[in-house]
């Protein structure tokens, strides 16, 4: 298990003086990068081989969002590898060790030139460890949304683009939660499935449907399916 202690800076906060969801997502992703860097597999070394990481699916469960100016411990480990899929657990704990956030990411390694998924390299396979804290959620099998309550056009700005030249994963989370008129402090679960990547020139529309506490989203790019998402908010 790899751990990092961090103090949530004020600039990472939202209107509730708690960590903003986009910043939280960044921290959850970055801890994985720090983990693989610690074993001598930094991102730039992979890029030299035209290999990049890509999130396939993620489920995040939130008990409480940490406040700004508080110290938390982010812990991560690779729990299993299933053929091409790499399962990474990421938890966030407060100073007393209480679990605030738990998440499970499914990562893929992608050949950038050939645009295809490749098998995990040996260094990644060696990261797998048994841990009784691991949880393997029943990831949703998202299907095309035939009916919806709302359709929103979403512009893609240059600030939304990451080093892989597509929309940063955290941006999707910001887009969908901004469409829900409920305080982010009440968000208890979010799941994202990245079927396809979105680029700067793409025309983006987000379909939205509500079923009680659950909000489902389908993000289309140029009229084809791109990203699916689901959020569950605490009842008022």
C-alpha positions in Angstrom: 0.0 0.0 0.0 1.2 3.5 -0.9 0.2 6.5 1.3 0.5 10.2 1.2 -0.5 12.8 3.8 -1.8 16.1 2.4 -3.4 19.2 3.8 -6.3 20.4 1.7 -5.4 23.9 0.5 -8.0 26.7 0.4 -7.7 27.0 -3.4 -9.0 23.4 -3.6 -12.2 24.2 -1.7 -15.8 24.9 -2.8 -18.5 27.2 -1.4 -18.9 24.9 1.6 -15.2 25.2 2.5 -14.8 21.5 1.6 -12.7 20.0 -1.2 -14.2 20.6 -4.6 -15.2 17.5 -6.5 -12.9 18.2 -9.4 -9.9 18.6 -7.0 -10.9 15.5 -5.2 -10.8 13.5 -8.4 -7.4 15.0 -9.3 -6.1 13.8 -5.9 -7.5 10.3 -6.4 -5.9 10.1 -9.8 -2.6 11.6 -8.8 -1.9 9.2 -5.9 -1.8 6.4 -8.5 0.8 8.2 -10.5 2.9 8.8 -7.3 2.6 5.1 -6.6 3.9 3.9 -9.9 6.6 6.6 -9.9 7.8 5.2 -6.6 8.6 1.9 -8.3 10.4 3.6 -11.2 7.6 3.8 -13.7 6.9 7.5 -14.1 4.4 8.8 -16.7 7.1 10.4 -18.8 8.9 7.0 -19.1 5.7 5.4 -20.4 5.1 8.3 -22.8 8.6 7.7 -24.3 7.3 4.2 -25.2 4.0 5.8 -26.6 2.1 4.2 -23.7 -0.4 6.1 -21.5 -2.9 5.4 -18.7 -6.6 5.6 -19.4 -9.5 5.3 -16.9 -12.1 2.8 -18.1 -14.5 3.0 -15.2 -14.6 4.3 -11.6 -16.9 4.2 -8.6 -16.5 6.7 -5.7 -18.4 6.4 -2.5 -18.4 9.5 -0.3 -19.2 9.5 3.4 -18.0 13.0 4.0 -15.9 15.5 2.0 -12.8 16.8 3.9 -12.7 20.4 4.8 -10.1 22.8 3.6 -7.0 23.3 5.9 -7.4 19.8 7.3 -5.0 16.9 6.9 -6.0 13.7 5.2 -4.2 10.5 4.3 -4.8 9.1 0.8 -3.9 5.4 0.4 -3.9 3.3 -2.7 -3.0 -0.2 -3.9 -3.5 -2.4 -7.0 -6.0 -5.0 -5.9 -6.1 -7.2 -9.0 -5.5 -7.4 -12.7 -8.2 -9.0 -14.9 -6.6 -9.5 -18.3 -6.4 -5.9 -19.6 -8.1 -4.2 -16.6 -6.1 -2.9 -13.7 -8.1 -2.4 -10.5 -6.8 0.3 -8.2 -8.3 1.1 -4.8 -8.0 4.6 -3.4 -9.2 5.6 0.1 -9.2 8.9 1.9 -9.0 9.0 5.7 -9.1 11.8 8.2 -6.5 12.4 11.0 -8.2 9.9 13.2 -8.2 7.2 10.6 -11.9 7.4 9.8 -12.8 6.4 6.2 -14.2 9.5 4.4 -14.0 8.3 0.8 -13.4 4.9 -0.9 -13.1 4.3 -4.6 -12.3 1.7 -7.1 -10.7 2.6 -10.5 -10.4 0.4 -13.5 -7.4 1.5 -15.5 -6.1 0.5 -18.9 -2.7 0.9 -20.6 -3.1 2.2 -24.1 -0.7 2.3 -27.1 -1.0 5.9 -28.1 0.1 5.4 -31.7 -2.0 2.4 -32.4 -4.9 3.6 -30.2 -5.4 0.2 -28.7 -5.4 -1.3 -25.2 -2.3 -3.3 -24.3 -1.5 -5.9 -21.6 -0.1 -4.5 -18.3 3.6 -4.3 -18.1 5.5 -6.5 -15.6 6.1 -3.5 -13.2 2.4 -3.0 -12.9 1.6 -6.7 -12.4 4.1 -6.7 -9.5 2.1 -4.0 -7.7 -0.9 -6.4 -7.1 -1.4 -7.0 -3.4 -4.0 -8.8 -1.3 -5.7 -6.4 1.1 -8.8 -7.0 3.2 -9.8 -3.4 2.6 -10.3 -4.0 -1.1 -13.8 -3.7 -2.4 -14.9 -4.8 -5.9 -18.2 -3.1 -6.7 -20.7 -4.3 -9.1 -19.9 -1.8 -11.8 -23.0 -0.8 -13.8 -23.5 -2.0 -17.3 -24.5 1.4 -18.7 -26.9 1.3 -21.7 -27.9 3.9 -24.2 -30.5 6.3 -22.7 -33.7 6.1 -24.7 -35.6 8.6 -22.7 -34.3 11.6 -20.7 -35.6 14.7 -18.9 -33.1 17.2 -20.1 -30.5 17.7 -22.9 -27.7 20.3 -22.4 -25.1 21.4 -24.9 -21.6 21.6 -23.3 -18.8 23.7 -24.8 -15.3 22.2 -24.6 -12.7 24.8 -23.7 -8.9 24.5 -24.1 -8.6 24.5 -20.3 -10.6 21.2 -20.3 -7.9 19.4 -22.3 -5.2 17.3 -20.6 -1.7 16.1 -21.8 -3.3 13.3 -23.9 -5.1 16.0 -25.8 -8.6 15.0 -24.7 -10.9 16.2 -22.0 -9.5 15.6 -18.5 -11.4 12.9 -16.5 -12.2 15.3 -13.7 -13.9 17.7 -16.1 -16.7 15.2 -16.8 -17.5 15.0 -13.0 -17.7 18.8 -12.9 -19.9 19.0 -15.9 -22.5 16.5 -14.6 -22.6 17.7 -11.0 -23.0 21.3 -12.2 -26.2 20.2 -14.0 -27.8 19.0 -10.7 -29.3 21.6 -8.5 -28.3 19.9 -5.3 -25.4 20.9 -3.0 -22.3 18.8 -3.8 -21.9 18.1 -0.1 -24.9 15.8 -0.4 -23.2 13.6 -3.1 -22.8 10.1 -1.8 -21.9 8.1 -4.8 -20.6 8.7 -8.4 -19.8 6.3 -11.2 -18.3 7.1 -14.6 -17.8 4.8 -17.6 -15.5 6.1 -20.3 -16.7 4.5 -23.5 -14.9 7.1 -25.7 -12.8 10.1 -25.2 -13.9 13.7 -26.0 -11.6 16.1 -27.9 -11.5 19.9 -28.2 -13.2 20.0 -31.5 -16.1 17.7 -30.5 -19.7 18.8 -30.2 -20.9 17.7 -26.8 -24.4 17.1 -25.5 -25.4 15.7 -22.1 -28.6 13.7 -21.7 -29.9 13.7 -18.1 -32.5 11.6 -16.3 -33.6 11.5 -12.7 -35.0 8.6 -10.7 -35.5 9.6 -7.1 -32.1 10.2 -5.6 -30.2 8.9 -8.7 -29.2 11.0 -11.6 -28.1 9.3 -14.8 -26.2 11.0 -17.6 -25.1 10.1 -21.1 -22.5 12.4 -22.7 -22.6 12.3 -26.5 -19.9 13.5 -28.8 -20.9 14.3 -32.3 -24.1 12.4 -31.8 -22.3 9.2 -30.7 -21.9 7.8 -27.1 -18.9 9.1 -25.2 -19.2 8.9 -21.4 -21.9 7.5 -19.1 -22.3 8.6 -15.5 -24.5 8.2 -12.4 -24.8 10.2 -9.2 -26.6 9.4 -6.0 -27.4 12.3 -3.7 -28.5 12.2 0.0 -32.2 12.8 0.4 -33.1 16.2 2.0 
